[in-house]
Amino acid sequence: MSGSWICYLAFLPDGRLSGHMVDSRTHKTYGVLGMEVWSERECMRDAEWKLLQISVINFDSQEEVRLLAERTGGDAAKLHAPVEPHGVEEELLQECSEGCDAAACLDFTCDTIMADKAAEAHLHRFNRSLCRQDAVVNQGHMMLSGIVFSNAARQAQQMQQAESAAMYDSDFD
């Protein structure tokens, strides 16, 4: 799966996010869920930097793909994956990325922020379970690539990555 999507993300004060993205051509909708897994940062990171584990959900097949993404920009969020480690973050990223798709790429930039009454109106229409939780809703465009939903295709891709890594490691023995 790759392409550009219109995306709505509700960021909750406890570090969770919930949303959906829509293909403007086909109107196909995917779910987006996530949670903050780390917020300490290297000094060269944005002051609002956070590490999130995000799941993109295919509603048709009930499959999901997980990835690690970094969040910057405060309330006007920017999300980016893959995450490049800085300093001591490499071990942390390896630990947090277990079960995540390393080949997935994601870029999201907020175009419109909805808070207070505007956020509540949006949530009332699209996800009532998030109402009255002080969510900040971001509307923007999300670019995705490298996401594979078919279990068979994903397993083949992981095998190929493992074989490549094994070949690379054996070259240095």
N, C-alpha and C positions, 0 to 999 in steps of 0.2 A: 504494500500500500504506500503510495506516495502522492503528493499533491498539496494544494493550498486549500485551507478550510476556513470558514467563518466559525469562530470559537467563542463560547461564553464560559467563563470560569468563575466560580464563587469561592473566594478565599475566606476561610473561617479563622477566627482569632486563635483557635487551638492548633493551627498549622495544617489542617486538612484542606483539601480543595475538591470541588465537585463541579462537573460541567458537562457540556456536550459540544460537539463540532459538527458542522453541516457542510456538505459539498454543495456549493451554489449551483452547479450544473445538474446534478442528479438528485439533489435533496436527500441523499443518504446521510443518516445520522449515526455518529459513534459517541460512546460515553467516555468521559475522562474523570478519573478519580486519582487522588494523590494524598500524600502526607509528608510532612517535614520529617526528615530523618537526621538532620544535622544543621546547626546554625552557627557554630563557632567557625571562625574564618582566619585565613592568613591575612596579614596586614595589607597585602596588595589587592585584596578582594573589595568589592563594593560594600559599604557599611551595612546594607540591607541583604547581603548574600545569605542564601539558604540552600541546602541540598534537599531535593524532593525525590521521592520514589513515586512515579506516575504510571498508572495503568490506562491504556487505551483499549476500549471494549467494543467489540463487534457485536451489536445487538442481534444480528441475524444468526450467527453461529455460536453465540455465547462464549467466544474465545476472547482472551485478553493478552496483551503484550505489555510487559513491564519494562521501564527504563529509568535511569537516573537522570535528573535534570537539575540545573542550577537556576535559582530564582534571584533576580536582581531588580532594582528599581522601586522598591517599596510598594505602595498601593497601585501604581501604574506598572504592573509586573511585566518582566521580560523573562521568558523561560528559554533555556538552551540545553541541548544534549547533542553529542556526548560532552561530558564534563572533563575538562583538562585539569589534572591535579597540580597543585602548587605546594612546594615544600613538603611538610609532613602529611599532606592529605592523601598520598598515594595508598597507604595501608588502609585508611578509612574508606576510600572509594572502592577498593577491592572487597572489603567487608560488606559494605552497603549494596554492592552491585550483584550479590548472589541472587540468581533467578531473573536477572534483568537481561534484556537483549542489548548486547554491546554494539551491534550494527545499526541500531535505530538512531535516527537524527531528528531533532525537533527544534523549531524556532517559533516562539510566540512573542508578539509585541502587542501590548494593550493600545487600542485606539480610543476607547471610551471607558471611563470609570463610572460605575454606578454605586452610590452609597446611600444609606438612610432610606428615604421613601422610594427613590428610584430602584434601589437594590431590592427592597421588599416587594415592589410591584413586579419586578422581573421574576423573582423567586416564587411569588404567589402563582404566577402563570406557568412556570416551567418546573419548579421543584419545591413544592410546599413544605416538605420536611425540613428545609433549610431556613424557613421564615423565622423571624425573631431570634436569630443567632448572631446578629451583628456582622453578617458577611459583607464583603466588598466584592462586587461583580465587575469583572473585566471583560470587555468585548474587544476582539481583535482578530488578527489573521494568524493561523498556525500553518507552518510548513512542516510536512512530515516526509521522511523517506526511510527506506530500509526496514519497514515494519512488515512482517510476514505473519498472517493469521492462520494459515493452514498448518496443523500440527505436523503433518508429514514434511512439508516444505521447511518448517522451522527446524525439525530434527536433522534434516539433510544439511541445512545451513550450519548448524552447530557442529555436526560431524566434520564438515569441511574446515571450519575454523579450528577445531581441535587438531585435525591432521596437519594443517598449516603450522600451527604452534609447535607441534611435535617435530616437524621437519626443521623448523627454525632453531629449536632447542638442541637437536642432534648435531647441527652444524657447529655448535660451540663446545661440544664435549671433547 
